[in-house]
Structure formats: structure tokens, C-alpha cells
Amino acid sequence: MNKNLYIPLIILSVFFSAAMSVLIKLAQQNTNVFTAAFLRFFFGVMVLSPIFIKTKLNVFKTSHLKVHFLRVLINYPSMLLFFYGINFVTIEKANSLTFIVPFIATILAVIFLKEKIYVYRIFALVLGFIGMLIIIRPGMIEVSYGVYMILISSFLWAVMIIITKILSKDESAITILSYQYLLMFVISFVFALFNWQTPTQETVFYLFLAGLSGTIFHLTLYQAYKLVDVSLVQPYSFLVLVFASILGYFVFDEVPDIYTWIGTSIIFVGIIIISIREMQINKNIVRKNLNTEI
């Protein structure tokens, strides 16, 4: 697969990530976080079930079962914290707080995965960080329980990214996703069983869409991780603010301020720089290979 496909893949994943957070927030107006989490993965498993059947469960063939369990043990509290946290902050702010993920993930990738972090990648991340600071203006954010929950969730998600990258070296995106959804379905069912709150038909519809959005989000994200380094993918995650701001405006009447757009413009500059540079590097690699073959 062409490595440059990671760009549309990561953009798709970021969009559906923002869409899922909006849908979950809508759903939790009429049900609790445990019920919402369970139904989100219940519908996610339904979306994937044709693949399970078509492959005759071959997608579950793995030599890293313990690692899959470890991912889920980190994934479940991360998901609950984020889902519950968005009840206390705006969609825009919730997604801006997740911008801590690229920096943690990139640092962890360099330490544990021994990935190279080139100057232009560092520059793109710095631009993203500056854009984030302009958007959230440290010292002006109200430190509520929701903020703490989302920050802790973001740290756990960064750890998840590293584990996913390790798995992606030997396993397909669909295998990683299948184990995640099946195990998350089982765990969320147990917790929902003791905390059940019957949702309305409208809420069930929101959660169905959340399950669909979440499935597309994870599938495209994991495929992107198979194509390129974690540190290369991370700058694109800043695009979530753009999608979250648009969706927040139309769904919750949340109006982003001028600082959001200034910060977002700086983030876009970083993304453009990294995209152009990566394409140049890929072209040079191809030329060298051709010259060697000749």
C-alpha cells in the first residue's frame, strides 16, 4: 500500500473521532456513561460482525493475545474518563485537551520504539503545540473534574498508541480492531449490567452512529500506524479541533473564538510543512532505488 495514503486515512480517523465525541455527548443527555459505553461497542461489534463471518473468525488469529488484553485494560478506563469528561466541558475544549496525546506519544515512540524524529517533524509538533497554547490559553482554562478526566484519558490513549504501533508490526489493522471491540464489548457489558439505565430510541440511534463512527475512526487510525511512524502521524491529530469546532457549533451552538482560528491556522502550517517534506523524502527514496536497480 502507498505510504502517502496515511494522510487521507488519518484525516478520516480524526473526523470520525470528533463525530463520535459529539454523538456520545448527545447520548449521555439521556443515559449514563456505562450504558453509553456498552451500546457504543455493541453496535461496533455489529458493524464488524460481517467481517468475522466472512473470514470464519480468522481475524482473531494472533500470537500477541496478552498484548491485546493489555490494550483493553488501558483502553476501557481511558474511554470512560473521556466520555464522562465531555459532560463537563465543551466539545471544542475537550478535543483541544487531547492535544497532549501527540507529544506524549511521540516522546514514548522515540524512547520505546527507537523511532527517528527528524527536525521537520519536531518543527511541525512545535507549531502544533504553539497553536494549541493559543487556543486553550493556559491559566484561563477552568480546572474542573472534566478537565482532569480528559487529561488522564489522553495520557492513557498515548500509551495505547504505542502498544498499537507495536502490534501493527505483526498484525493487521482489522485483527487489532476485532480484539479491541470484542474485549471492550465484554468488559463494558459487565459494568453496564450493574449500572444500566434504559436509553430512549433517539439515544440508541445516537449510539449506533457513535459505534459506526468509532469503528471507522479506529480502523483508519490503525491502518495509518502500519504505514508510517507514530511521530509522523501525530501532527495531523490537531485537525480534530477544526472538526470539533464545526460540529460543536452546529449541534451544541458552541461558537469558537478568534484564538481558536489563529491557533488552528498555525497548526495547518505545521501539517503542510510535514506533508511536503515527507513527499520529497519518499520521491528521493524511489529515485535512489531506481538508480541502484539500473
LOMI-765852 format. One line per 10 residues: number of its first residue (from 0); their letters; for each residue x, y, z of N, C-alpha, C. Coordinates in steps of 0.2 Angstrom, whole numbers. Last residue first. Layout:
N
NUM) a) X Y Z X Y Z X Y Z ~ ...
***
This chain:
294
293) ietnlnkrvi) 96 1 -59 99 2 -65 106 0 -65 ~ 94 0 -45 92 -6 -50 95 -5 -56 ~ 99 12 -41 103 6 -39 101 0 -43 ~ 90 20 -46 97 21 -49 101 15 -47 ~ 78 16 -39 79 16 -47 86 16 -49 ~ 82 20 -26 81 13 -28 81 12 -35 ~ 83 34 -28 89 30 -26 88 23 -28 ~ 69 37 -31 75 38 -36 81 34 -34 ~ 63 33 -19 61 30 -25 67 31 -30 ~ 69 43 -10 70 36 -9 69 32 -15
283) nkniqmeris) 64 55 -16 71 54 -16 73 46 -15 ~ 50 53 -13 52 53 -20 60 52 -21 ~ 50 53 1 48 47 -2 50 47 -10 ~ 54 67 3 59 61 5 57 55 2 ~ 43 74 -2 50 75 -5 55 69 -3 ~ 33 70 7 33 68 -1 39 68 -4 ~ 38 75 18 38 68 18 37 66 11 ~ 37 89 15 44 86 16 44 79 16 ~ 23 91 14 28 92 8 34 89 9 ~ 19 87 27 17 84 21 21 85 15
273) iiiigvfiis) 25 97 35 27 90 36 25 86 30 ~ 19 109 30 27 108 30 28 100 31 ~ 6 106 33 8 107 26 15 106 26 ~ 6 106 47 4 100 44 6 100 36 ~ 10 119 51 14 113 53 13 107 48 ~ -1 126 46 6 127 43 10 121 44 ~ -11 121 54 -11 119 47 -4 120 44 ~ -7 128 66 -7 120 66 -7 118 59 ~ -10 141 63 -3 139 64 -2 131 64 ~ -24 140 62 -20 142 56 -13 140 57
263) tgiwtyidpv) -28 137 75 -29 132 70 -25 133 64 ~ -25 149 81 -21 143 83 -21 137 78 ~ -35 157 75 -27 158 75 -23 152 76 ~ -46 150 79 -45 150 72 -37 152 71 ~ -46 152 93 -46 145 90 -44 145 83 ~ -46 165 95 -40 162 96 -40 155 94 ~ -59 169 92 -54 170 87 -47 167 88 ~ -69 155 98 -67 162 97 -61 163 92 ~ -83 145 92 -76 145 94 -74 153 93 ~ -99 142 100 -95 147 95 -88 147 97
253) edfvfyglis) -110 130 100 -104 132 103 -100 136 98 ~ -122 123 97 -122 131 97 -116 133 100 ~ -122 110 96 -122 112 103 -122 120 103 ~ -121 108 82 -125 103 86 -127 106 93 ~ -113 118 76 -120 116 73 -124 112 77 ~ -102 119 84 -106 125 83 -113 123 80 ~ -97 106 85 -100 109 91 -104 115 90 ~ -93 104 72 -98 100 74 -101 103 80 ~ -83 114 71 -88 114 67 -94 111 69 ~ -74 110 82 -77 116 82 -83 117 77
243) afvlvlfsyp) -71 97 77 -74 98 84 -78 104 84 ~ -63 100 66 -70 96 65 -74 97 71 ~ -53 107 72 -57 110 67 -63 107 66 ~ -48 98 81 -51 104 83 -55 107 78 ~ -42 88 73 -48 86 77 -52 93 79 ~ -30 92 68 -36 93 64 -42 92 68 ~ -20 86 76 -23 93 78 -29 95 74 ~ -16 75 70 -22 74 75 -24 81 78 ~ -6 77 63 -12 78 60 -18 77 65 ~ 5 75 71 4 82 70 -3 82 66
233) qvlsvdvlky) 6 60 71 3 64 77 1 71 75 ~ 13 53 61 5 53 61 3 59 66 ~ 26 54 65 24 57 58 16 58 58 ~ 27 46 76 29 53 76 26 57 70 ~ 24 33 71 19 37 76 21 44 76 ~ 28 30 54 30 31 61 24 35 65 ~ 16 22 43 22 26 44 23 27 52 ~ 7 11 41 11 14 35 17 18 37 ~ 1 7 53 5 2 49 9 5 44 ~ -5 19 56 0 17 60 5 11 57
223) aqyltlhfit) -16 18 47 -11 23 46 -4 22 50 ~ -23 8 52 -20 7 46 -15 12 45 ~ -28 14 64 -23 8 65 -19 7 58 ~ -36 24 58 -30 26 63 -25 20 63 ~ -46 16 52 -42 21 48 -35 23 52 ~ -51 10 63 -49 6 58 -44 10 54 ~ -56 20 72 -50 15 74 -47 12 68 ~ -66 27 64 -60 30 67 -54 26 69 ~ -75 16 61 -71 19 56 -65 23 58 ~ -79 14 74 -76 9 71 -72 12 65
213) gslgalflyf) -85 27 78 -79 24 82 -75 19 78 ~ -96 27 69 -90 32 69 -84 30 72 ~ -103 16 74 -101 16 67 -95 21 66 ~ -106 21 87 -102 14 86 -99 14 79 ~ -113 32 84 -106 33 88 -102 26 87 ~ -124 27 78 -120 31 74 -113 32 78 ~ -129 21 90 -127 17 84 -123 21 79 ~ -131 32 98 -126 27 100 -124 22 94 ~ -142 38 92 -135 41 93 -130 37 94 ~ -151 28 94 -149 29 87 -142 33 87
203) vteqtptqwn) -152 28 107 -150 22 104 -147 23 97 ~ -158 40 109 -152 39 111 -148 33 108 ~ -171 38 103 -166 43 100 -159 42 102 ~ -176 29 112 -175 27 105 -170 32 101 ~ -167 31 128 -173 32 123 -171 29 116 ~ -160 18 139 -160 24 134 -166 25 130 ~ -159 13 155 -163 12 149 -163 18 145 ~ -145 10 163 -150 15 163 -153 15 156 ~ -135 -1 173 -140 0 167 -145 6 168 ~ -125 -5 181 -126 2 181 -131 4 175
193) flafvfsivf) -122 -19 180 -123 -16 186 -125 -9 187 ~ -120 -19 166 -125 -24 169 -127 -21 176 ~ -110 -11 163 -116 -9 161 -122 -13 165 ~ -99 -20 167 -100 -14 170 -107 -11 169 ~ -101 -30 157 -101 -32 164 -102 -25 168 ~ -100 -23 145 -106 -27 147 -107 -28 154 ~ -87 -19 145 -92 -14 145 -99 -17 147 ~ -81 -32 143 -79 -28 149 -85 -23 150 ~ -86 -35 130 -87 -40 136 -86 -36 142 ~ -82 -25 122 -89 -26 122 -90 -30 129
183) mllyqyslit) -68 -26 123 -71 -20 126 -79 -21 126 ~ -67 -38 116 -65 -37 123 -68 -31 126 ~ -71 -34 103 -74 -39 106 -73 -39 114 ~ -63 -23 100 -70 -22 100 -73 -28 104 ~ -50 -28 100 -52 -22 104 -59 -22 105 ~ -50 -38 91 -49 -40 98 -51 -34 102 ~ -53 -30 79 -58 -35 81 -57 -37 88 ~ -42 -21 78 -48 -19 80 -53 -24 82 ~ -32 -31 75 -31 -27 81 -38 -24 83 ~ -37 -36 63 -36 -40 69 -36 -36 75
173) iasedkslik) -37 -24 55 -43 -27 57 -43 -32 63 ~ -23 -22 54 -27 -17 57 -34 -20 59 ~ -13 -36 57 -17 -32 53 -21 -27 57 ~ 3 -38 65 -4 -40 65 -8 -34 60 ~ 16 -34 67 15 -41 65 7 -43 64 ~ 15 -21 69 21 -23 65 20 -30 63 ~ 5 -17 77 4 -17 70 10 -19 66 ~ 10 -19 90 5 -24 87 5 -24 80 ~ 16 -6 91 20 -12 92 16 -18 89 ~ 5 3 90 11 3 85 15 -4 85
163) tiiimvawlf) -2 0 101 -5 -2 94 1 -2 89 ~ 7 4 111 5 -3 111 2 -5 104 ~ 6 18 107 12 15 107 11 7 107 ~ -7 21 110 -5 22 103 2 18 102 ~ -9 19 123 -12 14 119 -9 15 112 ~ -2 30 128 1 23 129 -2 18 125 ~ -11 39 124 -5 40 121 -1 33 122 ~ -22 36 132 -23 35 125 -16 35 121 ~ -17 40 144 -19 33 143 -19 31 136 ~ -17 54 142 -11 50 144 -12 43 142
153) ssilimyvgy) -31 56 140 -26 57 135 -20 54 136 ~ -36 53 153 -38 49 147 -33 50 141 ~ -31 64 160 -29 57 161 -30 52 156 ~ -38 74 153 -31 74 153 -28 67 155 ~ -51 71 156 -49 71 149 -41 71 148 ~ -51 73 170 -53 67 167 -50 66 160 ~ -48 87 171 -43 81 174 -45 75 171 ~ -59 92 165 -53 93 163 -48 88 165 ~ -70 88 174 -70 86 167 -63 87 164 ~ -67 94 186 -66 87 185 -66 85 178
143) sveimgprii) -59 109 180 -64 106 183 -63 98 183 ~ -51 124 178 -49 117 180 -55 113 184 ~ -54 133 165 -57 132 171 -55 124 173 ~ -40 141 157 -45 136 157 -47 134 164 ~ -31 151 159 -38 153 158 -43 148 158 ~ -19 144 160 -21 149 165 -28 151 165 ~ -16 143 142 -15 141 149 -16 146 154 ~ -25 144 129 -23 149 134 -22 147 141 ~ -30 136 119 -33 135 126 -30 140 131 ~ -25 142 107 -32 140 108 -34 140 115
133) ilmgifglvl) -11 144 110 -15 150 108 -23 148 109 ~ -7 131 112 -7 136 118 -11 142 116 ~ -9 125 99 -13 123 105 -13 128 111 ~ 1 132 92 -6 133 90 -11 131 96 ~ 12 126 99 11 134 99 3 135 98 ~ 10 113 95 10 115 102 8 122 103 ~ 12 114 81 6 112 84 5 113 91 ~ 25 118 81 20 123 78 13 121 81 ~ 31 107 86 31 113 90 26 118 87 ~ 28 98 76 25 97 83 25 103 87
123) afiryvyike) 36 103 66 28 103 65 25 102 72 ~ 48 102 71 46 108 70 38 108 69 ~ 49 88 72 49 92 78 46 99 77 ~ 49 86 58 44 83 62 43 87 69 ~ 61 92 54 55 94 52 49 92 56 ~ 71 84 61 70 91 63 63 93 60 ~ 64 67 65 68 72 61 66 79 63 ~ 66 55 75 62 61 75 66 66 72 ~ 65 37 74 69 43 72 64 49 72 ~ 61 26 87 59 29 80 63 36 80
113) klfivalita) 61 17 97 68 19 94 66 22 87 ~ 51 14 105 51 11 98 57 13 94 ~ 54 21 117 52 13 117 53 10 110 ~ 57 34 114 61 30 119 60 23 118 ~ 50 38 103 57 39 102 60 34 108 ~ 37 35 108 39 32 102 47 32 101 ~ 36 44 119 36 37 120 39 33 114 ~ 36 56 111 41 55 116 42 48 117 ~ 24 54 104 30 55 100 36 54 105 ~ 14 53 115 15 48 110 22 48 106
103) ifpviftlsn) 15 66 120 17 60 124 19 54 120 ~ 11 74 109 18 75 112 20 69 117 ~ -1 69 106 4 69 101 11 69 104 ~ -9 72 118 -8 65 116 -2 65 111 ~ -13 85 120 -7 82 124 -5 75 122 ~ -24 86 114 -18 88 110 -12 86 114 ~ -35 85 122 -32 79 119 -26 80 115 ~ -40 98 123 -36 95 129 -33 88 127 ~ -47 99 112 -41 103 112 -37 100 118 ~ -58 92 115 -54 89 110 -47 93 110
93) akeitvfnig) -64 100 125 -62 93 126 -57 90 121 ~ -67 112 119 -62 111 124 -59 104 125 ~ -77 107 109 -70 111 107 -65 110 112 ~ -86 103 118 -83 98 113 -77 101 111 ~ -85 109 135 -87 109 128 -83 104 123 ~ -87 99 150 -83 104 145 -86 104 138 ~ -94 89 155 -92 95 159 -89 100 156 ~ -95 78 147 -101 81 150 -100 88 154 ~ -83 74 144 -86 78 140 -93 81 142 ~ -80 65 155 -77 71 155 -81 76 150
83) yffllmspyn) -86 53 151 -88 56 156 -86 63 157 ~ -77 50 140 -85 50 139 -88 54 145 ~ -65 49 146 -66 54 141 -74 55 140 ~ -66 39 155 -64 46 158 -66 51 152 ~ -69 28 147 -74 30 152 -73 37 154 ~ -57 27 139 -64 29 136 -69 31 141 ~ -48 24 149 -47 29 145 -53 32 142 ~ -53 11 154 -53 17 158 -52 24 154 ~ -51 4 141 -58 5 145 -58 11 149 ~ -37 4 138 -42 7 134 -49 9 137
73) ilvrlfhvkl) -31 -4 147 -29 3 147 -35 7 143 ~ -36 -16 144 -36 -14 151 -34 -7 152 ~ -34 -17 130 -41 -16 133 -41 -14 140 ~ -20 -19 130 -23 -13 127 -30 -12 130 ~ -19 -32 137 -16 -26 140 -19 -19 137 ~ -25 -40 127 -28 -39 134 -26 -33 137 ~ -15 -39 117 -22 -37 116 -26 -35 122 ~ -5 -45 124 -4 -38 122 -11 -35 121 ~ -9 -58 125 -8 -54 131 -8 -47 130 ~ -9 -62 111 -15 -61 115 -15 -57 121
63) hstkfvnlkt) -1 -63 100 0 -57 105 -6 -56 109 ~ -3 -70 89 2 -73 94 4 -68 99 ~ -19 -74 82 -14 -69 85 -9 -73 89 ~ -34 -74 74 -28 -77 74 -22 -72 76 ~ -46 -67 71 -44 -67 78 -37 -72 79 ~ -49 -68 58 -46 -61 60 -43 -62 68 ~ -55 -80 56 -48 -80 55 -44 -73 58 ~ -69 -81 57 -65 -79 63 -57 -79 62 ~ -72 -82 43 -73 -88 48 -68 -87 54 ~ -72 -70 36 -66 -73 37 -66 -79 41
53) kifipslvmv) -86 -68 37 -83 -69 30 -76 -72 31 ~ -88 -66 51 -91 -71 47 -88 -73 41 ~ -81 -54 53 -80 -60 57 -82 -66 54 ~ -87 -45 44 -80 -47 43 -78 -53 47 ~ -100 -44 50 -99 -47 43 -92 -49 42 ~ -96 -38 63 -98 -45 63 -98 -48 56 ~ -94 -24 63 -88 -29 62 -90 -36 60 ~ -106 -19 68 -103 -17 61 -98 -21 59 ~ -107 -26 80 -112 -27 75 -109 -25 68 ~ -97 -19 87 -96 -27 85 -101 -29 80
43) gfffrlfaat) -103 -7 88 -97 -8 84 -95 -15 82 ~ -114 -9 96 -115 -8 89 -109 -8 85 ~ -107 -12 107 -112 -17 105 -113 -16 97 ~ -100 0 109 -96 -6 107 -101 -12 105 ~ -111 8 113 -106 10 108 -102 4 105 ~ -116 1 124 -120 1 117 -116 4 111 ~ -106 3 133 -108 -3 131 -111 -3 124 ~ -106 17 135 -100 14 133 -102 7 130 ~ -119 20 139 -117 23 133 -111 19 130 ~ -119 13 152 -123 11 146 -121 13 140
33) fvntnqqalk) -109 21 158 -108 14 157 -113 11 152 ~ -114 35 158 -108 33 154 -107 26 153 ~ -132 35 156 -126 36 159 -120 33 155 ~ -144 45 146 -142 39 149 -135 40 152 ~ -147 57 140 -152 53 142 -150 46 145 ~ -136 63 137 -141 68 140 -147 63 143 ~ -127 55 131 -127 55 138 -132 60 141 ~ -129 57 117 -132 51 120 -133 52 128 ~ -122 69 115 -129 69 114 -132 63 118 ~ -109 63 118 -111 68 122 -119 69 121
23) ilvsmaasff) -108 54 107 -108 52 114 -111 57 119 ~ -108 63 96 -114 58 97 -114 55 104 ~ -96 70 99 -102 73 98 -108 69 100 ~ -87 59 98 -87 63 104 -94 67 104 ~ -89 55 84 -90 51 90 -91 54 96 ~ -83 66 77 -90 65 77 -93 60 82 ~ -70 65 81 -74 71 83 -81 70 83 ~ -67 53 74 -66 54 81 -70 60 84 ~ -70 56 61 -74 52 65 -73 52 72 ~ -58 65 59 -65 67 58 -70 63 62
13) vsliilpiyl) -48 56 61 -49 62 66 -56 65 65 ~ -49 47 51 -49 45 58 -51 51 63 ~ -47 55 40 -54 52 41 -54 50 48 ~ -34 59 42 -39 64 42 -46 61 43 ~ -28 46 41 -28 50 47 -33 55 48 ~ -30 44 27 -33 39 32 -33 43 39 ~ -24 54 20 -32 53 20 -34 49 25 ~ -11 50 24 -13 57 25 -21 56 25 ~ -7 37 21 -8 38 28 -11 45 29 ~ -4 36 8 -11 35 10 -13 37 17
3) nknm) 9 36 6 6 43 6 -2 42 8 ~ 12 23 5 13 26 11 10 32 12 ~ 2 11 -4 6 18 -4 6 21 2 ~ 4 -6 0 0 0 0 4 6 0
***
